[in-house]
Structures are given as structure tokens and as C-alpha cells.
């Protein structure tokens, strides 16, 4: 279970960085409360969370790379 909680902490950390330092990206996260599942036990496993974490990192990485080239 430690791994599950660790990946959730990692997701929260990256999401917080995006929200505070790169708010222009936040709109792409679909973190709208309306989209939160209404059923009691959504089927989330460690693989899905790891994929989401990887996607967040890729989004941030791509943004930083393209932002750097636009600033040069």
C-alpha cells in the first residue's frame, strides 16, 4: 500500500507545481470537480495512477521545453 500512497503524493506534488508555477497548464489537467466520479469506488489501480503521473510529468516537461525555445 505504501507504493499507492507514494504515487498519490507524487501526483499531488506535480499537480501543485503546475497549479502554482504554471497556471496556464492547469486547464489541461481536467481537474474540474464536476468530472470527479460520482460512484463510490472508481476503479483506480496503481498502473492507472502511475500512467497519470507520467502524463503529468510529460505535460510539464513539454511545456518547459517549448517555453524555453520561445524565450530564446
N, C-alpha and C positions, 0 to 999 in steps of 0.2 A: 504493500500500500504506500510505502514511502515514495516510490517512483511516481505514483499517480499524483500525490500531493506536491512533489517536486516539480513536475511538469505544469501543474496548475499555478504554482508560484512563478515559474518562468514565464508563462503566458501573461500573468498579471503584470510582471515586471516590464516585459516588452510592450505590452499594451499601454502601460503608464508612460513609458518613454515616448511612444508615438503620440499619445494624447497631449503630453506637456511640451515636448520639444518640436514635434512635427504635426501640429493640429490639422494641417491640410491633408494628411494621410488618414486621419481618423474616420473620415467619411467613407473610406473604402473597407472598413472593418465590419460593417453591418452589425455593429454593436448597439443596435437600437432595441430598447426594451420591448417594443412591440413584437420583435422577432423571437423573443425568448419562448421556448416551447411551453405550452400550457398543460401538457400532460405531466404526470408525477415523476416518472422515471424515464427520461430520454435515454436512448441507447448510446452512451458515450463510453468508449474504452480507451485504453492507453494509446493505441495506434492512431485513433482519430485525434486525440489531443496532441500527440507528437507531430502529426501532419499539420495541424493548425499552427502549432508553434513554429514549425519550419516555414510555413507560408508567411507568418508574421515577419520572421527574420528576412525572408527573401523580399518581401514588400519594402521593408526598411532599407535593406542593402541596395536594392534597385533605386530607390528614391535618393539615397545618399550619392550613389554613383552618377545619376543623371543630374542631380543638383550641382555636383562638383563640376561637371563638364559645362553646364550652363553658366556657371560663375566665372569660368576661365576666359 
